Amino acid sequence: MKSKIALICLLAASATSAFAQTYTIDPSHTYPSFEADHMGISFWRGKFDKTSGTVVLDRAAKTGTLDIAIDASSIDFGHEKMNEHARNKDLFNVEKYPTITYKSKSIKFEGDTPVAVDGELTLLGVTKSVPLKINKFKCIQHPMLKREVCGADASAEFKRSDFGMNYALPRFSPEVKLAIQVEAVKAD
């Protein structure tokens, strides 16, 4: 009897996972960006130009995974001197920590739409929980690619000091706001 129940559970899990779809992050349409207070007089904004990863969604089971890698050296403030400074040991230390990662633990759905991600950000070798709010999510049949493409706008906040990025504290606020535009193409 126990083996029969185990077999039924295994078949049910297999049937559910058959609905999972894998999407590959489109690096030319995905740019994690951020802003941080600059001495209370302005906000510095930057983005990363090189991102890769995958998203797996099972809309029937309302589950999924997110696995993102960001090339830390691709940081761009629109100001080369600031870019160079951000790459050194004071901030992103890209020589020692070339990749920033985000890995989901779970994705929360409301109806058929993902609305939040519980995941972990690894920055400067430190891993901490950073939940993402999905502000907008939509999938379409892309007219040029002839495949399904899903896009999202997500946001989060964290303290850079939690990851050991303590440069110029307390003059510069430790709070960082993330805004992430992402598009992902359904894998063949």
N, C-alpha and C positions, 0 to 999 in steps of 0.2 A: 504494500500500500504506500509506504514512504517513497519508494522509487517511482511509483506512478505519479505521486504529487510533485516530486522533483522534476520529472519529465514534463508535466503540464506547465510548471513554472518556467522551465527552460524554454519550452515552445512559446509561451506567452512573451517572455523577454525577447526571443528571437523575432517574433512577429512585430513587436513594438519597435525594435531597433531597425526593422526593415523600412520604416518610415523616416528614419533619420537621413538628413541631407547634409552634405559637406559643402562648404563654401570657402573659397580661397580669397584672402584679402587682396584687393586691388591696390597696389602701392601707389598708383597714379591718382587715386581718388580717396586716399586715407591719410589724414594728417592730424595726429594728436597735437593739440595746442594747449598752452597754459598761460596763466597770468599770475604775477606776484607783485605785491605792493613794493614800491621803491621809495623808502623813507617817508611815506605818507603823502608824497607830492604827486605821484603818478603811478601807473601800473606798467611794468615791463611785460610785454607779450612775446611769446616765441612759439615755434612749432618744430616738429621733427619731420624731416623730408623722406625718411626711409623706414617703412613699416612693413612687416610680413606676418603671416599667420593664417589660422583657420578658424572657422566657426562651424559648429555642427548643431543643427536644430532638428528636433523631432517634435513637430507641432502637434501630432496626435497624442503623444505622451506628455507634452508640455515640459520638455527637458532640453538640455543642450550644453555645449561646452564652448569655451572661447580660449584660444591660445595665441597670444600676440607677442611679437618680438620687435623692439624698436632699436634702431642703430643710433646710439647716443651721440656719435660724432656728427650726425646729420642735423644737429640743433641749429636753428636759424632764427635769430632775433631781427634780421634785416639790418644788422649792424655788425660788420666783420670783427671789429675789435672786441665787442661783447661776445660774439660766437667763440672766438679764441679763448677768452677768459672762462667762459662756461665749460669749455672742454678740459680745462686744467684741473688740478687737484682741489682747488677751492670749491668747485661745484660738482660737475658730473664725472670728473676723473676718468675720462674715456679710455685712457691707456690701460688702466687697471680693470675698469668695468665697461667694456664696449657695448654691452647690450642691456636694455631695460626690458623686463618681461611682465606680462599680465596673464595670469591663468585663473580661469573661473573655477569656483567650487559648485555653483549652481546658477541657473537662470530662472528668474521668476516671470511667470506669464499672467496676464489678465486676458481671459478668453484665449484667442489664438495669437496674441501679440506679446512678445517679450517686452518687459517694462523695467527690469532691473537685473543686475549681475552681482552676485556675491563672489568676489575674487580676491586674489593676492597680487600685489605689485611688488616686484623686486627691483630695487634701485640702490646702487652703491653696495651691492652684496647683502642688503637687508631686505627681508620679506615681511610685509605687513598687509593686513586686510584693508582693502580700499573698495567699498561698494560703488558700483556705477549705476546711475539712473539713466534709463533709456528714454529720452524725451520724444523721440520720433523713430518709427520703424516702418519700413515699407519694402515690399518685394514687387518687382515687375519683370515682364518678359522684355529683356533689353532689345531695342529695335536693331542695333548694329551687331551685337554679339550673338543674337539669336539664342540666348540662354537666360535663365533666371538670374537676376542680380538683386541682392538685398542691400539696403542702405539704412544707416541709423545715425542719429545724433545722440551722443551720450555725454554725461557730465559727472564730475566727482570733485571732492575737495579732500585735501590731506595736509599734514604739516611736514614740510621737508626736513625739519629737525628730527622727526621720528625715524628718518632714514640716515641720519648722521650728516646731513647737508646743513651745516651750521654757519656757513660763511656770512659775516656781517650781521649776525643776530646781536642785539635786538633792533638795530637800525632798520634792517629790512625784515619785514614780517615773515614768520615761518609758514603762514598759510598759502597754499597754492590751489588755484582753481583750474580744473581741467575741462576742456571742451574737445570732444573727439568726433570728427566726421569720419565715417567709415563706409566703404562699399565693398561688397564681397560677391564674387562670381561663383555660381554653382559649378562644382567640379563635375567632370564627365563621368 
